[in-house]
Amino acid sequence: MGHQRNYSWEFKLQMVQLLEKGEQNPSQISRDHHVTRSLLYVWWQLYRERGEAAFVPTQAFQSPPEVDRPQNAQEHIAHLERLCGQQALELDLLRSEVDVLKKVWHLLPSNSDTRS
């Protein structure tokens, strides 16, 4: 039974940049960094679709600092609308990531063997 490993966004970005350079083939990168090729391809596809934003930590989606909070009702409404827009973008991003993962789920080695 394998265990699921969590990779940092910096690591994912580094792997994709190695793929983009083309100096090593995906199999070599996979062996050198102990990551499956299929996972590398998932990250690479995400990178091609969204660039570095595909790996940005969730802190990038947080609301602006307290000093940027609105002073009156009209500014407050505009601020809340911006927050809703940011959350909608984050939700779209997460939904598209789930869609990509669903498409490649059956390609992952841990899911290729049949279980009853």
C-alpha positions, 0 to 999 in steps of 0.5 A: 500500500503506497502513501501519498506524498505532498510536494511543495509548490516550489518543487512542482515549479522546479520540476516543470521548469526542468521539463520546459528546458528539455535538457533531460527527458521526463523519465530521467527527471522522474528517476532523479527526483522520485516522482512518477512520470504521470504526475510530472505530466499532470503538473506540466499540463497545469503549467501550460494551462495557467503558468506559474499561477498553477502552483501559487500557494493559497496565500496569494488568494487571501484578502488584501491587508487590513490597511486596504479595508474600505472606509465607507459603505460604497467602498465596503461593497466594492471591496466585498465584490472584489473578494467574491471575484477572487473567490470565484477565480479560486473556485474555478481554478480548483474545479479545473484542477479537479477535472484534470486530475479526474482525467489522469486518475486512471493513468496513475500507477497506484490506480492501474492495478485492479482491486476488488 
